[in-house]
Amino acid sequence: MKTVIIDNWLEPDLADYLSLYLEETILYQAGHKSNMEDDSCILKGQVLFTPLIQFLLFKLNKLLKVHMLTVYTNLQYQNMDGRWHSDDGDVTFLYMSSKKLQSDEGHFEIKGEGKYEYKFNRLIYFDASKPHKGNSPRTNVPRITLAFKTKHAL
């Protein structure tokens, strides 16, 4: 599967609302690891299956027919780099929600493909089996992503 990037995925007011919601409403917990060998610390937030999340899944299904396995947020600050890992499922959708992050920090990487700039209101979806990681910001501005792990619909 080819990696797909969609800029300005959400309507501007909805993107602004989601950014505030994920930064100010979600409770984040320490200790999340992308894989068992990981010694990094990324903060993970549990996202409930609300009408907002149902709507986002509806929008994802317009791109690619999938069933959701899980949805959650990752929060990183300076020096909280992710580690290479693969995801459960077939396709991972990653939405970038931080408005304050500068474009030259917090890149997302897929091994063998390179770096993708962190950009507010950007959606990236890719083969979940490809090793990938999120790089931390250079400053203490939060880097927040919303991840949907999915399987292809039959």
Helices and strands as residue ranges (DSSP letters): E 4-7, H 12-24, E 28-32, E 42-46, H 51-63, E 66-76, E 91-96, E 108-110, E 114-116, E 122-127, E 132-134, E 143-152
